[in-house]
Amino acid sequence: MKVREAAFKALAQADRQGEPALRRTLADKPSLEMRRRIEDLPRRMLKNPSLATLRSLRAIAVLEHIGAPETRQVLQAQARGAPAARETRAAEGALRRLPH
């Protein structure tokens, strides 16, 4: 039971990067308990983002504020990350808001 809890905690901290694997697991018709746990993960992820995610989001906000050409390059690289990742979406938003 502790191993299972630790695994789900790790998944929640991974944010949305594990989402494709979770979708495949749901498609395989897991047990009711597993299905409920998997469906609860997005709520957990929004409520308790990992420290690494928070650091990345803050860094993206600072880069957007700076707005120098070099920062645009860093944001573009971040925007090429996992499509569902918060950091990717934040970088895409920052790029849209930066003046061209």
N, CA, C and O atoms as a printed pandas DataFrame, in Angstrom:
     atom_number atom_name residue_name chain_id  residue_number  x_coord  y_coord  z_coord
0              1         N          MET        A               1    0.814   -1.186    0.000
1              2        CA          MET        A               1    0.000    0.000    0.000
2              3         C          MET        A               1    0.867    1.264    0.000
3              4         O          MET        A               1    0.553    2.226   -0.701
4              5         N          LYS        A               2    1.963    1.269    0.786
5              6        CA          LYS        A               2    2.853    2.426    0.828
6              7         C          LYS        A               2    3.523    2.654   -0.517
7              8         O          LYS        A               2    3.723    3.795   -0.933
8              9         N          VAL        A               3    3.869    1.571   -1.194
9             10        CA          VAL        A               3    4.495    1.681   -2.507
10            11         C          VAL        A               3    3.527    2.321   -3.496
11            12         O          VAL        A               3    3.919    3.174   -4.292
12            13         N          ARG        A               4    2.283    1.914   -3.444
13            14        CA          ARG        A               4    1.263    2.461   -4.336
14            15         C          ARG        A               4    1.067    3.957   -4.092
15            16         O          ARG        A               4    0.992    4.751   -5.031
16            17         N          GLU        A               5    0.986    4.323   -2.816
17            18        CA          GLU        A               5    0.831    5.738   -2.464
18            19         C          GLU        A               5    2.026    6.553   -2.944
19            20         O          GLU        A               5    1.860    7.652   -3.473
20            21         N          ALA        A               6    3.221    6.021   -2.763
21            22        CA          ALA        A               6    4.424    6.718   -3.206
22            23         C          ALA        A               6    4.434    6.875   -4.726
23            24         O          ALA        A               6    4.844    7.914   -5.243
24            25         N          ALA        A               7    3.987    5.855   -5.431
25            26        CA          ALA        A               7    3.935    5.924   -6.892
26            27         C          ALA        A               7    2.950    6.989   -7.362
27            28         O          ALA        A               7    3.249    7.746   -8.284
28            29         N          PHE        A               8    1.786    7.051   -6.739
29            30        CA          PHE        A               8    0.806    8.060   -7.149
30            31         C          PHE        A               8    1.261    9.461   -6.767
31            32         O          PHE        A               8    0.961   10.425   -7.473
32            33         N          LYS        A               9    1.975    9.582   -5.668
33            34        CA          LYS        A               9    2.517   10.888   -5.277
34            35         C          LYS        A               9    3.548   11.332   -6.310
35            36         O          LYS        A               9    3.573   12.497   -6.708
36            37         N          ALA        A              10    4.392   10.410   -6.740
37            38        CA          ALA        A              10    5.395   10.732   -7.758
38            39         C          ALA        A              10    4.737   11.119   -9.068
39            40         O          ALA        A              10    5.194   12.044   -9.739
40            41         N          LEU        A              11    3.671   10.426   -9.443
41            42        CA          LEU        A              11    2.944   10.788  -10.667
42            43         C          LEU        A              11    2.347   12.185  -10.559
43            44         O          LEU        A              11    2.394   12.956  -11.517
44            45         N          ALA        A              12    1.794   12.510   -9.417
45            46        CA          ALA        A              12    1.204   13.831   -9.226
46            47         C          ALA        A              12    2.271   14.913   -9.322
47            48         O          ALA        A              12    2.007   15.999   -9.836
48            49         N          GLN        A              13    3.459   14.629   -8.837
49            50        CA          GLN        A              13    4.533   15.612   -8.899
50            51         C          GLN        A              13    5.124   15.730  -10.293
51            52         O          GLN        A              13    5.769   16.730  -10.607
52            53         N          ALA        A              14    4.918   14.744  -11.118
53            54        CA          ALA        A              14    5.427   14.785  -12.491
54            55         C          ALA        A              14    4.560   15.664  -13.375
55            56         O          ALA        A              14    4.832   15.826  -14.565
56            57         N          ASP        A              15    3.519   16.227  -12.789
57            58        CA          ASP        A              15    2.571   17.059  -13.518
58            59         C          ASP        A              15    1.956   16.264  -14.651
59            60         O          ASP        A              15    1.576   15.111  -14.446
60            61         N          ARG        A              16    1.846   16.828  -15.820
61            62        CA          ARG        A              16    1.075   16.178  -16.868
62            63         C          ARG        A              16    1.931   15.357  -17.825
63            64         O          ARG        A              16    1.429   14.867  -18.837
64            65         N          GLN        A              17    3.191   15.203  -17.523
65            66        CA          GLN        A              17    4.071   14.478  -18.435
66            67         C          GLN        A              17    3.717   13.007  -18.546
67            68         O          GLN        A              17    3.981   12.387  -19.576
68            69         N          GLY        A              18    3.128   12.442  -17.515
69            70        CA          GLY        A              18    2.751   11.036  -17.545
70            71         C          GLY        A              18    1.339   10.798  -18.056
71            72         O          GLY        A              18    0.850    9.669  -18.054
72            73         N          GLU        A              19    0.694   11.860  -18.490
73            74        CA          GLU        A              19   -0.704   11.746  -18.908
74            75         C          GLU        A              19   -0.951   10.729  -20.020
75            76         O          GLU        A              19   -1.923    9.980  -19.928
76            77         N          PRO        A              20   -0.126   10.662  -21.062
77            78        CA          PRO        A              20   -0.385    9.654  -22.109
78            79         C          PRO        A              20   -0.394    8.224  -21.558
79            80         O          PRO        A              20   -1.235    7.412  -21.943
80            81         N          ALA        A              21    0.542    7.921  -20.658
81            82        CA          ALA        A              21    0.580    6.576  -20.084
82            83         C          ALA        A              21   -0.654    6.314  -19.228
83            84         O          ALA        A              21   -1.191    5.206  -19.229
84            85         N          LEU        A              22   -1.098    7.319  -18.507
85            86        CA          LEU        A              22   -2.304    7.161  -17.691
86            87         C          LEU        A              22   -3.540    6.932  -18.559
87            88         O          LEU        A              22   -4.411    6.135  -18.211
88            89         N          ARG        A              23   -3.610    7.630  -19.683
89            90        CA          ARG        A              23   -4.743    7.423  -20.608
90            91         C          ARG        A              23   -4.759    5.991  -21.132
91            92         O          ARG        A              23   -5.817    5.372  -21.247
92            93         N          ARG        A              24   -3.570    5.472  -21.449
93            94        CA          ARG        A              24   -3.492    4.082  -21.933
94            95         C          ARG        A              24   -3.941    3.113  -20.834
95            96         O          ARG        A              24   -4.633    2.130  -21.100
96            97         N          THR        A              25   -3.536    3.408  -19.604
97            98        CA          THR        A              25   -3.937    2.558  -18.484
98            99         C          THR        A              25   -5.445    2.568  -18.323
99           100         O          THR        A              25   -6.052    1.520  -18.103
100          101         N          LEU        A              26   -6.054    3.734  -18.429
101          102        CA          LEU        A              26   -7.517    3.823  -18.328
102          103         C          LEU        A              26   -8.207    3.075  -19.459
103          104         O          LEU        A              26   -9.264    2.477  -19.262
104          105         N          ALA        A              27   -7.606    3.111  -20.642
105          106        CA          ALA        A              27   -8.188    2.407  -21.787
106          107         C          ALA        A              27   -8.160    0.891  -21.587
107          108         O          ALA        A              27   -8.968    0.173  -22.176
108          109         N          ASP        A              28   -7.241    0.406  -20.764
109          110        CA          ASP        A              28   -7.138   -1.038  -20.492
110          111         C          ASP        A              28   -8.109   -1.511  -19.417
111          112         O          ASP        A              28   -8.022   -2.653  -18.967
112          113         N          LYS        A              29   -9.030   -0.647  -19.002
113          114        CA          LYS        A              29  -10.071   -1.002  -18.011
114          115         C          LYS        A              29   -9.476   -1.504  -16.694
115          116         O          LYS        A              29   -9.641   -2.674  -16.346
116          117         N          PRO        A              30   -8.782   -0.624  -15.958
117          118        CA          PRO        A              30   -8.200   -1.057  -14.681
118          119         C          PRO        A              30   -9.279   -1.258  -13.616
119          120         O          PRO        A              30  -10.458   -0.999  -13.855
120          121         N          SER        A              31   -8.861   -1.722  -12.445
121          122        CA          SER        A              31   -9.810   -1.909  -11.342
122          123         C          SER        A              31  -10.434   -0.570  -10.972
123          124         O          SER        A              31   -9.902    0.489  -11.306
124          125         N          LEU        A              32  -11.550   -0.627  -10.289
125          126        CA          LEU        A              32  -12.255    0.588   -9.888
126          127         C          LEU        A              32  -11.361    1.481   -9.032
127          128         O          LEU        A              32  -11.343    2.698   -9.211
128          129         N          GLU        A              33  -10.629    0.887   -8.115
129          130        CA          GLU        A              33   -9.740    1.672   -7.244
130          131         C          GLU        A              33   -8.678    2.397   -8.065
131          132         O          GLU        A              33   -8.439    3.587   -7.860
132          133         N          MET        A              34   -8.043    1.688   -8.986
133          134        CA          MET        A              34   -7.006    2.314   -9.805
134          135         C          MET        A              34   -7.599    3.403  -10.685
135          136         O          MET        A              34   -7.007    4.469  -10.850
136          137         N          ARG        A              35   -8.772    3.129  -11.249
137          138        CA          ARG        A              35   -9.430    4.116  -12.098
138          139         C          ARG        A              35   -9.695    5.400  -11.311
139          140         O          ARG        A              35   -9.450    6.496  -11.814
140          141         N          ARG        A              36  -10.191    5.271  -10.088
141          142        CA          ARG        A              36  -10.477    6.449   -9.258
142          143         C          ARG        A              36   -9.201    7.216   -8.935
143          144         O          ARG        A              36   -9.178    8.446   -8.970
144          145         N          ARG        A              37   -8.149    6.484   -8.622
145          146        CA          ARG        A              37   -6.879    7.139   -8.310
146          147         C          ARG        A              37   -6.352    7.905   -9.522
147          148         O          ARG        A              37   -5.899    9.043   -9.399
148          149         N          ILE        A              38   -6.416    7.278  -10.678
149          150        CA          ILE        A              38   -5.919    7.930  -11.893
150          151         C          ILE        A              38   -6.767    9.157  -12.217
151          152         O          ILE        A              38   -6.230   10.203  -12.583
152          153         N          GLU        A              39   -8.060    9.040  -12.087
153          154        CA          GLU        A              39   -8.928   10.171  -12.394
154          155         C          GLU        A              39   -8.764   11.308  -11.387
155          156         O          GLU        A              39   -9.084   12.456  -11.694
156          157         N          ASP        A              40   -8.271   11.001  -10.193
157          158        CA          ASP        A              40   -8.048   12.015   -9.163
158          159         C          ASP        A              40   -6.721   12.763   -9.354
159          160         O          ASP        A              40   -6.526   13.834   -8.779
160          161         N          LEU        A              41   -5.827   12.213  -10.145
161          162        CA          LEU        A              41   -4.506   12.818  -10.310
162          163         C          LEU        A              41   -4.526   14.251  -10.822
163          164         O          LEU        A              41   -3.796   15.077  -10.273
164          165         N          PRO        A              42   -5.310   14.601  -11.834
165          166        CA          PRO        A              42   -5.288   16.004  -12.287
166          167         C          PRO        A              42   -5.623   17.003  -11.179
167          168         O          PRO        A              42   -5.035   18.083  -11.113
168          169         N          ARG        A              43   -6.553   16.646  -10.325
169          170        CA          ARG        A              43   -6.895   17.534   -9.216
170          171         C          ARG        A              43   -5.703   17.676   -8.269
171          172         O          ARG        A              43   -5.396   18.774   -7.805
172          173         N          ARG        A              44   -5.045   16.567   -7.993
173          174        CA          ARG        A              44   -3.868   16.606   -7.123
174          175         C          ARG        A              44   -2.758   17.453   -7.740
175          176         O          ARG        A              44   -2.092   18.220   -7.045
176          177         N          MET        A              45   -2.569   17.307   -9.041
177          178        CA          MET        A              45   -1.505   18.032   -9.716
178          179         C          MET        A              45   -1.749   19.537   -9.670
179          180         O          MET        A              45   -0.815   20.313   -9.466
180          181         N          LEU        A              46   -2.988   19.947   -9.856
181          182        CA          LEU        A              46   -3.291   21.371   -9.806
182          183         C          LEU        A              46   -3.163   21.923   -8.395
183          184         O          LEU        A              46   -2.719   23.053   -8.192
184          185         N          LYS        A              47   -3.551   21.121   -7.442
185          186        CA          LYS        A              47   -3.539   21.567   -6.052
186          187         C          LYS        A              47   -2.125   21.625   -5.481
187          188         O          LYS        A              47   -1.805   22.542   -4.725
188          189         N          ASN        A              48   -1.289   20.677   -5.824
189          190        CA          ASN        A              48    0.051   20.563   -5.246
190          191         C          ASN        A              48    1.123   20.415   -6.323
191          192         O          ASN        A              48    1.677   19.328   -6.483
192          193         N          PRO        A              49    1.427   21.476   -7.062
193          194        CA          PRO        A              49    2.478   21.336   -8.071
194          195         C          PRO        A              49    3.830   21.089   -7.404
195          196         O          PRO        A              49    4.060   21.519   -6.274
196          197         N          SER        A              50    4.698   20.412   -8.094
197          198        CA          SER        A              50    6.024   20.119   -7.548
198          199         C          SER        A              50    6.843   21.404   -7.441
199          200         O          SER        A              50    6.551   22.399   -8.104
200          201         N          LEU        A              51    7.867   21.364   -6.600
201          202        CA          LEU        A              51    8.750   22.522   -6.462
202          203         C          LEU        A              51    9.464   22.831   -7.773
203          204         O          LEU        A              51    9.679   23.993   -8.117
204          205         N          ALA        A              52    9.825   21.788   -8.491
205          206        CA          ALA        A              52   10.488   21.991   -9.785
206          207         C          ALA        A              52    9.562   22.713  -10.754
207          208         O          ALA        A              52   10.001   23.590  -11.497
208          209         N          THR        A              53    8.287   22.348  -10.750
209          210        CA          THR        A              53    7.317   23.020  -11.619
210          211         C          THR        A              53    7.175   24.478  -11.224
211          212         O          THR        A              53    7.170   25.361  -12.082
212          213         N          LEU        A              54    7.059   24.735   -9.928
213          214        CA          LEU        A              54    6.931   26.116   -9.464
214          215         C          LEU        A              54    8.155   26.947   -9.841
215          216         O          LEU        A              54    8.021   28.094  -10.265
216          217         N          ARG        A              55    9.340   26.374   -9.689
217          218        CA          ARG        A              55   10.567   27.092  -10.073
218          219         C          ARG        A              55   10.558   27.414  -11.564
219          220         O          ARG        A              55   10.894   28.526  -11.971
220          221         N          SER        A              56   10.174   26.436  -12.370
221          222        CA          SER        A              56   10.147   26.651  -13.819
222          223         C          SER        A              56    9.149   27.732  -14.206
223          224         O          SER        A              56    9.441   28.587  -15.042
224          225         N          LEU        A              57    7.978   27.688  -13.599
225          226        CA          LEU        A              57    6.959   28.688  -13.914
226          227         C          LEU        A              57    7.414   30.086  -13.511
227          228         O          LEU        A              57    7.171   31.054  -14.233
228          229         N          ARG        A              58    8.067   30.191  -12.369
229          230        CA          ARG        A              58    8.587   31.497  -11.944
230          231         C          ARG        A              58    9.684   31.976  -12.880
231          232         O          ARG        A              58    9.746   33.160  -13.210
232          233         N          ALA        A              59   10.546   31.071  -13.308
233          234        CA          ALA        A              59   11.612   31.442  -14.239
234          235         C          ALA        A              59   11.024   31.921  -15.564
235          236         O          ALA        A              59   11.516   32.885  -16.152
236          237         N          ILE        A              60    9.990   31.260  -16.026
237          238        CA          ILE        A              60    9.329   31.676  -17.272
238          239         C          ILE        A              60    8.750   33.069  -17.114
239          240         O          ILE        A              60    8.859   33.888  -18.027
240          241         N          ALA        A              61    8.139   33.353  -15.976
241          242        CA          ALA        A              61    7.578   34.686  -15.725
242          243         C          ALA        A              61    8.678   35.743  -15.725
243          244         O          ALA        A              61    8.484   36.834  -16.262
244          245         N          VAL        A              62    9.822   35.438  -15.133
245          246        CA          VAL        A              62   10.939   36.389  -15.111
246          247         C          VAL        A              62   11.458   36.613  -16.526
247          248         O          VAL        A              62   11.709   37.752  -16.921
248          249         N          LEU        A              63   11.621   35.539  -17.288
249          250        CA          LEU        A              63   12.085   35.682  -18.671
250          251         C          LEU        A              63   11.126   36.536  -19.490
251          252         O          LEU        A              63   11.554   37.364  -20.294
252          253         N          GLU        A              64    9.843   36.332  -19.285
253          254        CA          GLU        A              64    8.853   37.149  -20.002
254          255         C          GLU        A              64    9.005   38.616  -19.606
255          256         O          GLU        A              64    8.938   39.502  -20.459
256          257         N          HIS        A              65    9.205   38.866  -18.345
257          258        CA          HIS        A              65    9.348   40.235  -17.859
258          259         C          HIS        A              65   10.590   40.903  -18.450
259          260         O          HIS        A              65   10.559   42.082  -18.802
260          261         N          ILE        A              66   11.683   40.142  -18.556
261          262        CA          ILE        A              66   12.913   40.684  -19.123
262          263         C          ILE        A              66   12.706   41.021  -20.585
263          264         O          ILE        A              66   13.037   42.121  -21.028
264          265         N          GLY        A              67   12.161   40.083  -21.332
265          266        CA          GLY        A              67   11.779   40.314  -22.715
266          267         C          GLY        A              67   12.898   40.526  -23.713
267          268         O          GLY        A              67   12.626   40.950  -24.837
268          269         N          ALA        A              68   14.145   40.253  -23.359
269          270        CA          ALA        A              68   15.274   40.425  -24.281
270          271         C          ALA        A              68   15.248   39.329  -25.353
271          272         O          ALA        A              68   14.627   38.285  -25.156
272          273         N          PRO        A              69   15.919   39.563  -26.483
273          274        CA          PRO        A              69   15.946   38.543  -27.541
274          275         C          PRO        A              69   16.453   37.184  -27.052
275          276         O          PRO        A              69   15.956   36.141  -27.477
276          277         N          GLU        A              70   17.434   37.203  -26.164
277          278        CA          GLU        A              70   17.969   35.940  -25.651
278          279         C          GLU        A              70   16.908   35.183  -24.844
279          280         O          GLU        A              70   16.845   33.954  -24.885
280          281         N          THR        A              71   16.089   35.921  -24.121
281          282        CA          THR        A              71   15.058   35.252  -23.328
282          283         C          THR        A              71   14.004   34.630  -24.235
283          284         O          THR        A              71   13.433   33.591  -23.903
284          285         N          ARG        A              72   13.747   35.250  -25.362
285          286        CA          ARG        A              72   12.792   34.676  -26.332
286          287         C          ARG        A              72   13.290   33.303  -26.789
287          288         O          ARG        A              72   12.496   32.376  -26.945
288          289         N          GLN        A              73   14.590   33.173  -27.001
289          290        CA          GLN        A              73   15.154   31.894  -27.424
290          291         C          GLN        A              73   14.949   30.817  -26.352
291          292         O          GLN        A              73   14.613   29.676  -26.668
292          293         N          VAL        A              74   15.153   31.185  -25.099
293          294        CA          VAL        A              74   14.965   30.228  -24.006
294          295         C          VAL        A              74   13.496   29.834  -23.914
295          296         O          VAL        A              74   13.178   28.659  -23.728
296          297         N          LEU        A              75   12.602   30.808  -24.044
297          298        CA          LEU        A              75   11.166   30.514  -23.995
298          299         C          LEU        A              75   10.741   29.628  -25.158
299          300         O          LEU        A              75    9.902   28.743  -24.993
300          301         N          GLN        A              76   11.318   29.863  -26.334
301          302        CA          GLN        A              76   10.997   29.023  -27.491
302          303         C          GLN        A              76   11.427   27.585  -27.258
303          304         O          GLN        A              76   10.715   26.653  -27.633
304          305         N          ALA        A              77   12.581   27.402  -26.644
305          306        CA          ALA        A              77   13.041   26.046  -26.340
306          307         C          ALA        A              77   12.102   25.386  -25.336
307          308         O          ALA        A              77   11.767   24.210  -25.482
308          309         N          GLN        A              78   11.677   26.127  -24.325
309          310        CA          GLN        A              78   10.766   25.587  -23.316
310          311         C          GLN        A              78    9.407   25.269  -23.934
311          312         O          GLN        A              78    8.754   24.305  -23.533
312          313         N          ALA        A              79    8.985   26.058  -24.891
313          314        CA          ALA        A              79    7.682   25.858  -25.538
314          315         C          ALA        A              79    7.654   24.595  -26.402
315          316         O          ALA        A              79    6.580   24.152  -26.809
316          317         N          ARG        A              80    8.808   24.020  -26.682
317          318        CA          ARG        A              80    8.868   22.777  -27.460
318          319         C          ARG        A              80    8.814   21.545  -26.552
319          320         O          ARG        A              80    9.049   20.429  -27.017
320          321         N          GLY        A              81    8.514   21.729  -25.287
321          322        CA          GLY        A              81    8.446   20.615  -24.341
322          323         C          GLY        A              81    7.201   19.774  -24.529
323          324         O          GLY        A              81    6.515   19.878  -25.545
324          325         N          ALA        A              82    6.916   18.946  -23.551
325          326        CA          ALA        A              82    5.733   18.077  -23.587
326          327         C          ALA        A              82    4.485   18.950  -23.730
327          328         O          ALA        A              82    4.290   19.877  -22.944
328          329         N          PRO        A              83    3.641   18.665  -24.721
329          330        CA          PRO        A              83    2.500   19.539  -25.008
330          331         C          PRO        A              83    1.573   19.802  -23.822
331          332         O          PRO        A              83    1.021   20.896  -23.706
332          333         N          ALA        A              84    1.398   18.836  -22.957
333          334        CA          ALA        A              84    0.469   19.019  -21.846
334          335         C          ALA        A              84    1.130   19.586  -20.592
335          336         O          ALA        A              84    0.443   19.874  -19.613
336          337         N          ALA        A              85    2.454   19.749  -20.606
337          338        CA          ALA        A              85    3.163   20.228  -19.418
338          339         C          ALA        A              85    2.840   21.687  -19.149
339          340         O          ALA        A              85    2.730   22.490  -20.075
340          341         N          ARG        A              86    2.692   22.020  -17.888
341          342        CA          ARG        A              86    2.415   23.410  -17.502
342          343         C          ARG        A              86    3.495   24.357  -18.003
343          344         O          ARG        A              86    3.204   25.453  -18.483
344          345         N          GLU        A              87    4.741   23.923  -17.887
345          346        CA          GLU        A              87    5.842   24.775  -18.304
346          347         C          GLU        A              87    5.772   25.089  -19.792
347          348         O          GLU        A              87    6.027   26.219  -20.208
348          349         N          THR        A              88    5.429   24.098  -20.581
349          350        CA          THR        A              88    5.297   24.300  -22.022
350          351         C          THR        A              88    4.202   25.313  -22.313
351          352         O          THR        A              88    4.393   26.242  -23.097
352          353         N          ARG        A              89    3.055   25.125  -21.676
353          354        CA          ARG        A              89    1.941   26.050  -21.906
354          355         C          ARG        A              89    2.266   27.455  -21.411
355          356         O          ARG        A              89    1.874   28.438  -22.039
356          357         N          ALA        A              90    2.977   27.557  -20.292
357          358        CA          ALA        A              90    3.355   28.870  -19.760
358          359         C          ALA        A              90    4.325   29.568  -20.707
359          360         O          ALA        A              90    4.202   30.771  -20.942
360          361         N          ALA        A              91    5.285   28.831  -21.250
361          362        CA          ALA        A              91    6.238   29.411  -22.192
362          363         C          ALA        A              91    5.544   29.859  -23.472
363          364         O          ALA        A              91    5.863   30.916  -24.017
364          365         N          GLU        A              92    4.597   29.061  -23.951
365          366        CA          GLU        A              92    3.843   29.453  -25.150
366          367         C          GLU        A              92    3.076   30.744  -24.888
367          368         O          GLU        A              92    3.051   31.640  -25.731
368          369         N          GLY        A              93    2.452   30.836  -23.717
369          370        CA          GLY        A              93    1.712   32.054  -23.361
370          371         C          GLY        A              93    2.629   33.252  -23.266
371          372         O          GLY        A              93    2.290   34.335  -23.743
372          373         N          ALA        A              94    3.794   33.069  -22.649
373          374        CA          ALA        A              94    4.752   34.173  -22.536
374          375         C          ALA        A              94    5.192   34.649  -23.914
375          376         O          ALA        A              94    5.308   35.852  -24.148
376          377         N          LEU        A              95    5.435   33.723  -24.816
377          378        CA          LEU        A              95    5.851   34.096  -26.178
378          379         C          LEU        A              95    4.754   34.880  -26.885
379          380         O          LEU        A              95    5.039   35.835  -27.608
380          381         N          ARG        A              96    3.504   34.483  -26.681
381          382        CA          ARG        A              96    2.389   35.208  -27.315
382          383         C          ARG        A              96    2.283   36.644  -26.789
383          384         O          ARG        A              96    1.921   37.562  -27.525
384          385         N          ARG        A              97    2.601   36.818  -25.520
385          386        CA          ARG        A              97    2.480   38.146  -24.915
386          387         C          ARG        A              97    3.654   39.060  -25.186
387          388         O          ARG        A              97    3.530   40.278  -25.057
388          389         N          LEU        A              98    4.803   38.492  -25.564
389          390        CA          LEU        A              98    5.971   39.318  -25.848
390          391         C          LEU        A              98    5.768   40.096  -27.147
391          392         O          LEU        A              98    5.198   39.574  -28.105
392          393         N          PRO        A              99    6.240   41.357  -27.175
393          394        CA          PRO        A              99    6.141   42.102  -28.426
394          395         C          PRO        A              99    7.073   41.484  -29.475
395          396         O          PRO        A              99    8.140   40.966  -29.145
396          397         N          HIS        A             100    6.663   41.547  -30.704
397          398        CA          HIS        A             100    7.472   40.931  -31.785
398          399         C          HIS        A             100    8.487   41.891  -32.193
399          400         O          HIS        A             100    9.285   41.603  -33.085
